[in-house]
Amino acid sequence: MRGLGRGWRAAATEPLGASRRSPGSSAGRAHSRGYPQPRPFISRAVGESARRSAQRYLKRSCACRRWRKRPGCALAPAQGSAPARPPHPHPQVSGPSPPSRRRSTPPANAQLLLAEGSTSPPRAREPGEQEEALGAMANPSAAHNPTEVQMSQLVLPCHTNHRGELSTGQLLKWMDTAACLSAERHAGCPCVTASMDDIYFEHTISVGQVVNIKAKVNRAFNSSMEVGIQVSYEDLCSGKHCSICKAYATFVAQGPLGSKVRLKPLTPQTEEEKIEYSIAAERRRMRLVHKDTLKDLLTSSPRETELETRDGSGAVPAERTRVESVELVLPPHANHQGNTFGGQIMAWMENVATIAASRLCHAHPTLRAIEMFHFRGPSQVGDRLVLKAIVNNAFKNSMEVGVSAEAYGQEMSVSRRHINSAFMTFVVLDQEGHPRTLPMVAPEPGDGERRYREASARKKIRLDRKYVVSCKQTEVPLSVPWDQSNKVYLSYNNVSALKMLVAKANWALAREKEKVRMYTLEEDKFLSFRIEMSVCIPASRAFSLLSNLRRRHEWDSHYVSAELVQKVDDDDMIYHVVSQKLRNENKPQDFVILASRRKPCSKGDPYVVAFRSVTLPTHPARDEFTRGETLCSGFCIWPESEEMSKVAYYNQAMPGYLTYVTTNVAGLSSDICSTFEACEKFLLKNKEDLISRLQDF
């Protein structure tokens, strides 16, 4: 037989059962693709085939070694690098690189195919072989937050409406999916959507663009967690990136049979995560009082409706915009537990709301905002979802559409279960992209008039919330007018601004005197300072004493008096404060200050007392005072033990105080340190005061 040499003799010395399969053979190709291999059996035919395969492989290996040793070979590998794999007549699936060794060895597939009883050891993995492959796929930001989920979707024609723009319902489904995956990553069990905060859509997305969604858990409470969602689009042709919306969703973890699961706490790492973690408690508080805010506004607002003050001759009856549709919940619409995806329900609701809005304006509307909403209960596979929509009110350039979703099973006799209600704001854009003027709506008597009035109240609340809550801190004016409609959001802004200042990471120690330490933070428009010390007093007692501004003049020489103007609730109060004269001023200063206080939401949170200026019609600026303003200041108190607390005071210095602050930082004055030492004496003196203990301002 031609070609038989050392290769044949080497193969002939192996046991008959240790058959080698060529990578080019059918069995070798099947193994390289990962198909399961049958157990080799002992027969003369199989042994003969194995010898032939081994002979062919060894012949190629010897020829390849001789070719590599030729001088001047351009393809010879560099010193220390892995030798190139010899050409193979058959295509092979890509796999690990061959090891760096002088002796040519059979590939890993051949080693794995050795039958039992073979003494040839398997090839050891070279160091860095797998790590190099993993490093190419690893995302350096993956370890940034273990709950972070990123989703990228290419907008296809099937995702769009008649204008070639991404359907908002489809976007809501993607957002809910990404948020749910993030929540389940933290909880380790199935999660369901409980609520969604206000969503404002800033831009539309066209076919061919990419939607990038990033979701991560901001904070975990007992059995619920807040998930932050950021949506942007990417134009692949121009490389442009643009923000679409930012939303906050609440998810509830569910155990077996729908039981609640106690969640593990989340530890924030970066400055951004600490800010979101801290403010999540304020957003949760705002969600809980949302209904009460609407009721208070409806009670205080006049009974006259906007319809009575406008010419309603051309009004469209609201009954003409009514839409009702039914959807059958199928397995693709639900999760692995059979509960309908919240995003799918929102997509169906957006569909019927768009139809109702189109019936009013006889055009194709654009969804601009979705009001905060809550899911009342779950729906399962097999349920029928009845979706109803109607235009509640039409303003000059926008309209509100109310949508509800109810579920029932196969039996019509069973009462329908209320799943969700939402309020969506639509506009109609002209060719230049400007909102068109909309026709008026004539509400139905009874419930229609109630919905009409509630829509007007929700519009005011929505504008207040967007103005106060959604704006950046530098965009909110110093003194915001206070009233019943925005009291919740001003309180939220007051506390969240202080918490954002506390979470900043670039504080620098400027001065230290005994137990008092002073830090500064220089930003673009502000110079902030922080003064802290440890005091032998329980944190709750220090919180009660420092939150009462009527006693501040006892330790702060800059305060002359503080009058309680209005007690908003147990946690928010408005004071009129008179302070000493500033340099180069002939009149004392006065402030109208909103004081908001918060107890810890969970272990590790501080007691918070936040101050900011507001405007009250009952207390306008007067000639005998110079009206002063404060943007963000307050106390944070951390319990260090049962009898020790760390008290810190924060202030974003306004222009009038910059000279005062910089003088203290430079060491030219000790006013701040002296004031804080007086604060410590005040706390120690009054910590056992029975009257102060019983008063909980």
C-alpha positions as CSV (number, residue, x, y, z in Angstrom):
1,M,0.0,0.0,0.0
2,R,1.5,3.3,-1.1
3,G,2.3,5.8,1.5
4,L,2.4,3.5,4.5
5,G,5.2,4.4,6.8
6,R,5.7,5.6,10.3
7,G,2.2,6.9,10.4
8,W,0.8,3.5,9.7
9,R,3.0,1.8,12.2
10,A,2.0,4.3,14.9
11,A,-1.6,3.8,14.2
12,A,-1.2,0.0,14.2
13,T,0.2,0.0,17.7
14,E,-2.9,1.6,19.3
15,P,-5.7,-0.5,20.7
16,L,-8.4,-1.4,18.3
17,G,-11.1,0.3,20.2
18,A,-9.2,3.6,20.3
19,S,-10.4,4.7,16.9
20,R,-9.5,8.2,15.7
21,R,-12.1,10.0,13.6
22,S,-10.8,12.5,11.1
23,P,-12.2,16.0,11.3
24,G,-12.9,15.7,7.7
25,S,-15.0,12.6,8.1
26,S,-18.8,12.7,8.6
27,A,-18.5,11.8,12.2
28,G,-15.7,14.4,12.7
29,R,-17.8,17.1,11.2
30,A,-20.8,16.1,13.3
31,H,-18.7,16.3,16.4
32,S,-17.2,19.7,15.5
33,R,-20.8,21.0,15.2
34,G,-21.6,19.8,18.7
35,Y,-23.9,16.8,17.8
36,P,-23.8,13.9,20.2
37,Q,-21.6,11.0,19.2
38,P,-22.5,7.3,19.6
39,R,-20.3,5.2,21.8
40,P,-17.6,3.5,19.6
41,F,-17.8,-0.2,19.3
42,I,-15.0,-2.8,18.6
43,S,-15.0,-4.2,15.1
44,R,-12.4,-4.9,12.4
45,A,-14.1,-2.5,10.0
46,V,-14.0,0.4,12.5
47,G,-10.4,-0.4,13.4
48,E,-9.4,-0.3,9.8
49,S,-11.1,3.1,9.2
50,A,-9.4,4.5,12.3
51,R,-6.0,3.4,11.1
52,R,-6.6,5.1,7.7
53,S,-7.7,8.3,9.4
54,A,-4.7,8.4,11.7
55,Q,-2.4,7.7,8.7
56,R,-3.8,10.7,6.7
57,Y,-3.6,13.0,9.7
58,L,0.0,12.1,10.6
59,K,1.1,12.5,7.0
60,R,-0.3,16.0,6.9
61,S,1.3,16.9,10.2
62,C,4.8,15.7,9.2
63,A,4.6,17.6,5.9
64,C,3.4,20.7,7.7
65,R,6.3,20.6,10.1
66,R,8.8,20.3,7.3
67,W,7.2,23.2,5.5
68,R,7.3,25.4,8.5
69,K,11.1,24.9,8.9
70,R,11.8,26.2,5.4
71,P,13.9,29.4,5.7
72,G,12.2,32.6,4.5
73,C,8.7,31.4,4.8
74,A,6.5,34.4,4.9
75,L,3.8,32.6,6.8
76,A,6.0,31.3,9.5
77,P,4.6,32.4,13.0
78,A,6.5,34.8,15.1
79,Q,8.5,33.7,18.1
80,G,6.3,32.8,20.9
81,S,3.1,32.8,18.9
82,A,0.8,29.9,18.2
83,P,1.6,28.0,14.9
84,A,-0.9,28.4,12.1
85,R,-3.3,25.5,11.6
86,P,-2.5,23.6,8.4
87,P,-4.9,23.9,5.5
88,H,-7.8,21.3,5.7
89,P,-9.7,20.0,2.7
90,H,-13.0,20.2,4.6
91,P,-14.6,23.3,6.3
92,Q,-14.5,23.3,10.1
93,V,-16.4,25.1,12.8
94,S,-14.3,27.8,14.5
95,G,-13.0,26.7,17.9
96,P,-10.2,27.3,20.3
97,S,-6.8,28.1,18.9
98,P,-4.2,25.3,18.8
99,P,-1.6,25.3,21.6
100,S,1.8,26.9,21.2
101,R,4.0,23.8,21.1
102,R,6.7,22.5,18.7
103,R,5.1,19.0,18.3
104,S,2.0,18.9,16.2
105,T,-0.8,17.2,18.1
106,P,-4.2,16.0,17.0
107,P,-7.0,18.6,17.4
108,A,-9.2,18.6,20.5
109,N,-12.0,16.8,18.7
110,A,-9.7,13.9,18.0
111,Q,-8.6,13.7,21.6
112,L,-12.2,13.8,22.8
113,L,-13.2,10.9,20.5
114,L,-10.7,8.5,22.1
115,A,-12.5,5.4,23.4
116,E,-12.3,4.2,27.0
117,G,-9.1,2.6,27.8
118,S,-6.9,5.0,25.8
119,T,-3.9,6.3,27.7
120,S,-3.6,9.5,25.7
121,P,-4.4,12.4,28.1
122,P,-6.8,15.1,26.9
123,R,-5.2,18.4,25.8
124,A,-4.9,20.9,28.6
125,R,-6.4,24.4,27.9
126,E,-3.8,27.0,27.3
127,P,-3.7,29.9,29.8
128,G,-5.7,32.9,28.5
129,E,-7.3,30.9,25.7
130,Q,-10.9,31.2,26.9
131,E,-10.3,34.5,28.8
132,E,-9.3,36.1,25.5
133,A,-12.5,35.1,23.9
134,L,-14.6,36.2,26.8
135,G,-12.7,39.5,27.0
136,A,-13.8,40.3,23.5
137,M,-17.5,39.9,24.4
138,A,-17.4,41.3,27.9
139,N,-18.9,44.8,28.5
140,P,-16.7,46.9,30.8
141,S,-19.9,48.5,32.2
142,A,-21.6,45.2,32.9
143,A,-20.2,45.2,36.5
144,H,-21.3,48.7,37.0
145,N,-24.7,47.7,38.3
146,P,-25.8,44.0,38.5
147,T,-29.4,44.9,37.8
148,E,-28.8,47.0,34.7
149,V,-30.4,45.7,31.5
150,Q,-29.7,47.1,28.1
151,M,-32.0,46.5,25.1
152,S,-31.5,47.7,21.5
153,Q,-34.2,47.3,19.0
154,L,-34.1,48.2,15.3
155,V,-37.4,49.9,14.2
156,L,-38.9,47.9,11.4
157,P,-42.0,48.7,9.3
158,C,-44.0,46.2,11.4
159,H,-43.4,48.4,14.5
160,T,-44.6,51.7,13.0
161,N,-47.8,53.6,12.2
162,H,-48.9,55.1,8.9
163,R,-46.3,57.9,9.2
164,G,-43.4,55.5,9.5
165,E,-42.9,56.4,13.1
166,L,-42.5,53.9,15.9
167,S,-45.8,53.1,17.6
168,T,-45.9,54.3,21.2
169,G,-47.6,51.1,22.2
170,Q,-44.7,49.1,20.8
171,L,-42.2,51.3,22.7
172,L,-44.2,50.8,25.9
173,K,-43.9,47.0,25.5
174,W,-40.2,47.2,25.1
175,M,-39.8,49.5,28.0
176,D,-41.9,47.2,30.3
177,T,-39.9,44.2,29.1
178,A,-36.6,45.7,29.9
179,A,-37.7,47.0,33.3
180,C,-39.2,43.6,34.2
181,L,-36.0,41.8,33.3
182,S,-34.0,44.3,35.5
183,A,-36.5,43.8,38.4
184,E,-36.3,40.0,38.1
185,R,-32.5,40.1,38.0
186,H,-32.5,41.8,41.5
187,A,-35.4,39.8,43.0
188,G,-34.4,36.4,41.6
189,C,-38.1,35.6,41.1
190,P,-41.0,36.6,38.8
191,C,-42.1,40.2,39.0
192,V,-45.2,42.1,37.8
193,T,-45.7,45.7,36.9
194,A,-47.5,47.7,39.7
195,S,-47.4,51.2,38.4
196,M,-45.7,53.6,36.0
197,D,-45.0,57.3,36.7
198,D,-45.6,60.1,34.2
199,I,-44.0,59.6,30.8
200,Y,-43.3,62.6,28.5
201,F,-42.3,61.7,25.0
202,E,-39.9,64.3,23.6
203,H,-39.4,63.0,20.0
204,T,-40.7,60.4,17.6
205,I,-38.6,57.5,16.2
206,S,-38.6,56.6,12.5
207,V,-38.1,53.4,10.6
208,G,-34.5,52.3,10.4
209,Q,-33.4,54.0,13.7
210,V,-32.4,52.0,16.8
211,V,-34.1,52.3,20.1
212,N,-31.7,52.0,23.1
213,I,-33.4,51.2,26.4
214,K,-31.5,51.0,29.7
215,A,-33.3,49.9,32.9
216,K,-31.9,49.3,36.4
217,V,-33.3,49.0,39.9
218,N,-32.9,52.3,41.8
219,R,-34.1,51.1,45.1
220,A,-35.7,48.0,46.7
221,F,-38.3,48.4,49.4
222,N,-40.0,45.5,51.3
223,S,-41.6,43.7,48.4
224,S,-41.6,46.4,45.7
225,M,-38.8,48.1,43.8
226,E,-38.4,51.2,41.7
227,V,-36.9,50.7,38.2
228,G,-35.5,53.6,36.3
229,I,-35.9,53.5,32.5
230,Q,-34.0,55.6,30.0
231,V,-34.9,55.6,26.3
232,S,-33.0,57.1,23.5
233,Y,-32.8,56.6,19.7
234,E,-29.8,56.2,17.5
235,D,-29.6,57.1,13.8
236,L,-27.2,54.6,12.3
237,C,-26.5,56.7,9.2
238,S,-25.6,60.0,10.9
239,G,-24.6,58.5,14.3
240,K,-26.9,61.0,16.1
241,H,-28.2,60.1,19.6
242,C,-31.2,61.7,21.1
243,S,-33.2,61.2,24.4
244,I,-36.8,60.1,24.0
245,C,-38.1,59.8,27.6
246,K,-37.3,58.8,31.1
247,A,-39.7,56.8,33.2
248,Y,-39.9,55.2,36.6
249,A,-41.8,51.9,37.1
250,T,-42.7,50.0,40.2
251,F,-42.5,46.2,40.2
252,V,-43.7,43.7,42.9
253,A,-41.9,40.4,43.4
254,Q,-44.1,37.4,43.5
255,G,-43.5,34.0,45.1
256,P,-45.3,30.8,44.8
257,L,-49.1,31.2,44.5
258,G,-48.8,34.9,44.1
259,S,-47.3,35.5,47.6
260,K,-45.2,38.5,48.2
261,V,-41.4,38.2,48.5
262,R,-39.2,40.2,50.8
263,L,-36.5,41.8,48.7
264,K,-32.9,42.1,49.6
265,P,-31.6,45.7,49.9
266,L,-29.8,47.4,47.1
267,T,-26.4,49.1,47.8
268,P,-25.7,52.0,45.4
269,Q,-22.1,52.4,44.3
270,T,-21.8,55.5,42.1
271,E,-22.8,59.1,42.7
272,E,-25.7,58.8,40.2
273,E,-26.9,55.6,41.8
274,K,-26.8,57.1,45.3
275,I,-28.9,60.1,44.1
276,E,-31.5,57.9,42.5
277,Y,-31.5,55.6,45.6
278,S,-32.1,58.5,47.9
279,I,-34.8,60.2,45.8
280,A,-36.6,57.0,45.1
281,A,-38.1,57.2,48.6
282,E,-39.5,60.7,47.8
283,R,-41.0,59.5,44.5
284,R,-42.7,56.6,46.4
285,R,-44.2,59.1,48.8
286,M,-45.5,61.2,45.9
287,R,-47.2,58.2,44.3
288,L,-49.0,57.4,47.5
289,V,-50.5,60.8,47.8
290,H,-51.3,61.4,44.2
291,K,-55.0,60.7,44.6
292,D,-55.4,62.9,47.6
293,T,-53.8,65.8,45.6
294,L,-56.4,65.5,42.9
295,K,-59.2,65.4,45.4
296,D,-57.9,68.5,47.2
297,L,-57.6,70.4,44.0
298,L,-61.2,69.5,42.9
299,T,-62.5,70.5,46.3
300,S,-60.8,73.9,46.3
301,S,-61.4,74.7,42.6
302,P,-64.6,76.6,41.5
303,R,-67.5,74.6,40.2
304,E,-67.6,76.5,36.9
305,T,-66.1,74.6,34.0
306,E,-64.0,75.9,31.2
307,L,-66.9,75.0,28.9
308,E,-69.1,77.7,30.4
309,T,-66.5,80.4,29.8
310,R,-65.8,79.5,26.1
311,D,-68.0,79.6,23.0
312,G,-69.3,76.0,22.8
313,S,-71.3,76.4,19.7
314,G,-68.9,74.2,17.7
315,A,-68.2,71.7,20.5
316,V,-68.1,68.0,19.6
317,P,-70.2,65.7,21.8
318,A,-67.8,63.5,23.8
319,E,-70.1,60.5,23.0
320,R,-68.8,60.5,19.4
321,T,-65.3,59.8,20.5
322,R,-66.2,56.7,22.6
323,V,-64.3,53.5,21.6
324,E,-64.8,50.0,22.9
325,S,-62.6,47.0,21.9
326,V,-62.0,43.5,23.2
327,E,-58.7,41.5,23.2
328,L,-58.1,37.9,24.0
329,V,-55.0,37.2,26.1
330,L,-52.9,34.6,24.4
331,P,-49.7,32.9,25.6
332,P,-47.4,35.3,23.7
333,H,-49.0,38.2,25.6
334,A,-48.1,36.7,29.0
335,N,-45.1,35.8,31.1
336,H,-44.1,32.3,32.2
337,Q,-46.6,32.5,35.1
338,G,-49.5,33.2,32.7
339,N,-49.9,36.9,33.8
340,T,-50.4,39.4,31.0
341,F,-47.4,41.7,30.4
342,G,-48.1,45.2,31.7
343,G,-46.5,46.6,28.5
344,Q,-49.0,44.6,26.4
345,I,-51.9,46.1,28.3
346,M,-50.5,49.6,27.9
347,A,-50.1,49.0,24.1
348,W,-53.7,47.9,23.7
349,M,-54.8,50.9,25.8
350,E,-52.7,53.3,23.6
351,N,-54.4,51.8,20.5
352,V,-58.0,52.6,21.6
353,A,-57.0,56.0,23.0
354,T,-55.5,56.9,19.6
355,I,-58.7,56.0,17.9
356,A,-60.8,58.1,20.3
357,A,-58.5,61.1,19.8
358,S,-58.7,60.7,16.0
359,R,-62.5,60.8,16.1
360,L,-62.4,64.2,17.7
361,C,-59.9,65.9,15.4
362,H,-60.4,63.8,12.2
363,A,-56.6,63.6,11.9
364,H,-53.8,61.4,13.2
365,P,-52.8,62.5,16.7
366,T,-49.4,62.1,18.4
367,L,-49.1,60.9,22.0
368,R,-47.2,63.3,24.1
369,A,-47.7,62.2,27.7
370,I,-49.1,59.4,29.9
371,E,-50.4,60.2,33.3
372,M,-49.2,58.2,36.4
373,F,-51.2,55.0,36.6
374,H,-51.5,51.9,38.7
375,F,-52.4,48.3,37.9
376,R,-55.3,47.2,40.1
377,G,-55.0,43.5,39.5
378,P,-53.6,40.9,37.2
379,S,-55.1,39.3,34.1
380,Q,-54.2,35.8,32.9
381,V,-54.0,33.8,29.6
382,G,-57.5,33.2,28.4
383,D,-59.0,36.4,29.8
384,R,-60.9,38.8,27.7
385,L,-59.8,42.4,28.1
386,V,-62.4,45.0,27.4
387,L,-60.8,48.4,26.6
388,K,-62.8,51.6,26.6
389,A,-61.6,55.1,25.7
390,I,-63.3,58.5,25.5
391,V,-62.0,62.1,25.1
392,N,-62.5,63.7,28.6
393,N,-61.5,67.3,27.7
394,A,-60.0,69.2,24.8
395,F,-57.8,72.2,25.5
396,K,-56.5,74.7,22.9
397,N,-53.7,72.5,21.6
398,S,-54.1,69.2,23.4
399,M,-56.7,66.7,24.6
400,E,-56.9,64.2,27.4
401,V,-58.2,60.7,26.6
402,G,-59.3,58.4,29.4
403,V,-58.8,54.7,29.0
404,S,-59.8,51.8,31.1
405,A,-59.2,48.0,30.9
406,E,-61.4,45.4,32.4
407,A,-61.0,41.6,32.4
408,Y,-63.4,38.7,32.5
409,G,-63.2,34.9,31.9
410,Q,-65.3,32.8,29.6
411,E,-68.4,33.1,31.8
412,M,-70.1,36.4,31.1
413,S,-72.1,36.1,34.4
414,V,-68.9,36.8,36.4
415,S,-68.4,40.5,37.1
416,R,-65.6,42.2,35.3
417,R,-62.3,42.9,37.1
418,H,-60.9,46.4,36.8
419,I,-57.3,46.1,35.6
420,N,-56.1,49.6,34.9
421,S,-57.1,53.2,34.1
422,A,-54.9,55.7,32.4
423,F,-55.0,59.2,31.0
424,M,-53.2,60.1,27.9
425,T,-52.5,63.5,26.3
426,F,-52.5,63.8,22.5
427,V,-51.6,66.7,20.2
428,V,-52.2,67.0,16.4
429,L,-49.1,68.4,14.5
430,D,-49.2,70.3,11.3
431,Q,-46.7,69.9,8.5
432,E,-44.2,72.2,10.3
433,G,-44.5,70.2,13.5
434,H,-46.5,72.8,15.4
435,P,-49.6,71.8,17.5
436,R,-52.9,72.5,15.8
437,T,-55.9,74.1,17.5
438,L,-58.4,71.5,18.5
439,P,-62.2,71.6,18.6
440,M,-64.0,71.8,21.9
441,V,-65.7,68.9,23.6
442,A,-69.2,68.9,25.0
443,P,-69.2,66.5,28.0
444,E,-72.0,64.2,28.8
445,P,-74.2,65.1,31.8
446,G,-73.2,63.4,35.1
447,D,-70.0,61.4,34.8
448,G,-69.0,63.2,31.7
449,E,-68.9,66.6,33.5
450,R,-67.0,65.0,36.4
451,R,-64.4,63.7,34.0
452,Y,-64.3,67.0,32.3
453,R,-63.5,68.9,35.5
454,E,-61.0,66.2,36.6
455,A,-59.2,66.5,33.3
456,S,-58.7,70.3,33.9
457,A,-57.4,69.5,37.4
458,R,-55.0,66.9,36.1
459,K,-53.7,69.3,33.5
460,K,-52.7,71.8,36.2
461,I,-51.2,69.1,38.3
462,R,-49.3,67.7,35.3
463,L,-47.9,71.1,34.4
464,D,-46.9,71.7,38.0
465,R,-45.3,68.3,38.3
466,K,-43.4,68.7,35.0
467,Y,-42.4,72.2,36.0
468,V,-41.2,71.5,39.5
469,V,-40.2,67.8,39.4
470,S,-39.0,67.1,35.9
471,C,-36.8,70.2,35.6
472,K,-33.2,70.2,36.6
473,Q,-32.4,71.9,39.8
474,T,-30.8,74.9,38.1
475,E,-33.9,75.4,35.9
476,V,-36.3,75.8,38.8
477,P,-36.7,79.5,40.0
478,L,-35.7,80.3,43.5
479,S,-39.1,81.1,44.9
480,V,-41.9,79.0,43.4
481,P,-45.5,80.0,44.1
482,W,-47.0,77.6,46.6
483,D,-50.6,76.4,46.5
484,Q,-52.7,73.3,47.1
485,S,-52.1,71.9,43.6
486,N,-48.3,71.8,43.8
487,K,-47.7,71.4,47.5
488,V,-46.7,67.7,47.1
489,Y,-44.3,68.4,44.2
490,L,-42.7,71.4,46.0
491,S,-42.1,69.2,49.0
492,Y,-40.7,66.5,46.8
493,N,-38.4,69.0,45.1
494,N,-37.3,70.5,48.4
495,V,-36.2,67.2,49.9
496,S,-34.8,65.7,46.7
497,A,-32.7,68.8,46.0
498,L,-31.1,68.4,49.5
499,K,-30.6,64.6,49.0
500,M,-28.9,65.3,45.6
501,L,-26.6,67.7,47.3
502,V,-25.8,65.2,50.0
503,A,-25.0,62.5,47.5
504,K,-22.4,64.6,45.7
505,A,-18.9,62.9,45.7
506,N,-16.5,65.8,45.3
507,W,-16.7,67.4,48.7
508,A,-13.3,68.8,49.8
509,L,-12.3,69.4,53.5
510,A,-11.8,73.2,53.8
511,R,-11.4,73.7,57.5
512,E,-11.5,71.7,60.7
513,K,-11.7,73.1,64.2
514,E,-12.0,70.7,67.1
515,K,-15.1,68.5,66.3
516,V,-16.5,70.8,63.6
517,R,-15.5,70.0,60.0
518,M,-16.3,72.3,57.0
519,Y,-16.4,71.0,53.5
520,T,-16.9,72.8,50.2
521,L,-18.2,71.8,46.8
522,E,-17.6,74.0,43.7
523,E,-19.9,73.6,40.8
524,D,-20.7,75.6,37.7
525,K,-23.2,78.0,39.2
526,F,-23.0,77.3,42.9
527,L,-20.6,77.1,45.9
528,S,-22.0,74.7,48.4
529,F,-20.7,74.0,51.9
530,R,-21.3,71.3,54.5
531,I,-20.6,71.5,58.2
532,E,-20.8,68.4,60.3
533,M,-20.0,67.2,63.8
534,S,-20.9,64.3,66.1
535,V,-23.2,65.1,69.0
536,C,-24.1,62.9,72.0
537,I,-27.9,62.9,71.4
538,P,-30.3,60.4,69.8
539,A,-30.9,61.1,66.2
540,S,-34.7,61.4,66.7
541,R,-34.3,64.0,69.3
542,A,-31.9,66.1,67.2
543,F,-34.4,65.8,64.3
544,S,-37.3,67.1,66.5
545,L,-35.3,70.1,67.8
546,L,-33.7,71.2,64.5
547,S,-36.9,70.9,62.4
548,N,-38.6,73.5,64.6
549,L,-37.5,76.9,63.1
550,R,-39.3,78.8,65.9
551,R,-36.4,77.8,68.2
552,R,-33.6,78.4,65.8
553,H,-32.9,81.8,67.1
554,E,-31.8,80.2,70.4
555,W,-28.6,78.9,68.8
556,D,-28.3,80.8,65.4
557,S,-27.5,84.5,65.9
558,H,-28.4,85.3,62.3
559,Y,-32.1,84.5,63.0
560,V,-34.1,87.1,64.7
561,S,-37.5,85.4,64.6
562,A,-39.5,82.7,62.8
563,E,-43.3,82.7,62.5
564,L,-45.3,79.7,61.6
565,V,-47.4,80.8,58.7
566,Q,-49.1,77.6,57.6
567,K,-49.0,74.0,58.7
568,V,-49.4,72.1,55.4
569,D,-49.3,68.7,57.0
570,D,-47.3,66.8,59.6
571,D,-44.2,66.9,57.5
572,D,-44.3,70.3,55.7
573,M,-44.6,73.8,57.2
574,I,-44.2,77.3,55.9
575,Y,-42.4,79.9,58.0
576,H,-41.8,83.7,57.7
577,V,-38.2,84.2,58.9
578,V,-36.5,87.5,59.8
579,S,-32.7,87.6,59.9
580,Q,-30.0,90.1,60.7
581,K,-28.9,92.9,58.4
582,L,-26.2,92.0,55.9
583,R,-23.2,94.0,55.2
584,N,-23.9,97.2,53.1
585,E,-27.6,96.7,53.8
586,N,-29.8,99.1,55.8
587,K,-32.7,96.7,56.3
588,P,-33.0,93.2,57.7
589,Q,-33.7,90.3,55.5
590,D,-36.8,88.2,55.5
591,F,-37.6,84.8,54.0
592,V,-40.7,82.7,53.3
593,I,-39.4,79.2,53.8
594,L,-40.9,75.8,53.2
595,A,-39.6,73.3,55.8
596,S,-40.0,69.7,54.8
597,R,-39.0,66.9,57.2
598,R,-38.6,63.2,56.5
599,K,-37.9,60.3,58.8
600,P,-35.8,57.4,57.6
601,C,-37.5,55.2,55.0
602,S,-35.2,52.2,55.9
603,K,-32.1,51.4,57.9
604,G,-29.2,53.6,56.9
605,D,-31.3,56.5,55.7
606,P,-30.8,59.8,57.6
607,Y,-33.3,62.1,59.2
608,V,-33.8,65.0,56.7
609,V,-34.9,68.6,57.3
610,A,-34.9,70.6,54.0
611,F,-35.5,74.3,53.5
612,R,-36.3,76.3,50.3
613,S,-37.9,79.6,49.5
614,V,-41.5,79.8,48.3
615,T,-43.9,82.6,47.4
616,L,-47.2,83.2,49.3
617,P,-49.8,85.7,48.3
618,T,-50.4,86.4,52.0
619,H,-46.8,87.4,52.6
620,P,-45.5,89.6,49.7
621,A,-42.3,91.5,49.9
622,R,-42.4,94.6,52.1
623,D,-40.5,97.8,52.2
624,E,-39.1,97.3,55.7
625,F,-37.3,94.1,54.6
626,T,-35.0,93.0,51.9
627,R,-36.6,89.8,50.5
628,G,-34.0,87.0,50.6
629,E,-34.2,83.6,49.0
630,T,-32.6,80.2,49.6
631,L,-32.5,77.5,47.0
632,C,-31.4,74.5,48.9
633,S,-30.3,74.0,52.5
634,G,-31.1,71.8,55.5
635,F,-29.9,69.2,58.0
636,C,-29.2,65.5,57.6
637,I,-28.9,63.5,60.8
638,W,-27.4,60.0,60.8
639,P,-27.6,57.8,64.0
640,E,-24.2,56.5,64.9
641,S,-25.4,54.7,68.0
642,E,-28.4,54.9,70.3
643,E,-26.9,58.0,72.0
644,M,-24.7,59.4,69.3
645,S,-25.6,61.2,66.0
646,K,-23.8,62.8,63.2
647,V,-25.4,66.2,62.4
648,A,-24.6,67.8,59.0
649,Y,-25.8,71.1,57.7
650,Y,-25.8,71.8,53.9
651,N,-26.3,75.0,52.0
652,Q,-26.0,76.1,48.4
653,A,-24.6,79.6,48.9
654,M,-26.5,82.4,47.2
655,P,-24.6,85.5,45.9
656,G,-25.5,87.4,49.1
657,Y,-23.7,84.8,51.2
658,L,-20.7,84.1,49.1
659,T,-18.5,86.7,50.8
660,Y,-19.6,85.3,54.2
661,V,-18.9,81.7,53.2
662,T,-15.5,82.4,51.5
663,T,-14.4,84.4,54.5
664,N,-15.1,81.5,56.8
665,V,-13.4,79.0,54.4
666,A,-10.3,81.1,54.3
667,G,-10.0,81.2,58.1
668,L,-10.6,84.9,58.3
669,S,-13.7,84.3,60.4
670,S,-15.0,81.6,62.7
671,D,-18.7,82.6,62.5
672,I,-19.8,79.3,61.0
673,C,-17.9,77.1,63.5
674,S,-19.1,79.3,66.4
675,T,-22.7,78.9,65.2
676,F,-22.4,75.2,64.9
677,E,-20.8,74.9,68.3
678,A,-23.8,76.9,69.7
679,C,-26.0,74.3,67.9
680,E,-24.3,71.5,69.8
681,K,-24.8,73.2,73.1
682,F,-28.5,73.8,72.2
683,L,-29.0,70.1,71.4
684,L,-27.2,68.9,74.6
685,K,-29.2,71.3,76.7
686,N,-32.6,70.3,75.3
687,K,-32.2,66.6,74.7
688,E,-33.8,65.8,78.0
689,D,-36.5,68.5,77.8
690,L,-39.8,66.8,78.3
691,I,-41.8,69.4,76.5
692,S,-39.6,69.2,73.4
693,R,-39.8,65.4,73.5
694,L,-43.6,65.4,73.4
695,Q,-43.8,68.0,70.7
696,D,-43.4,66.5,67.2
697,F,-43.4,69.4,64.8
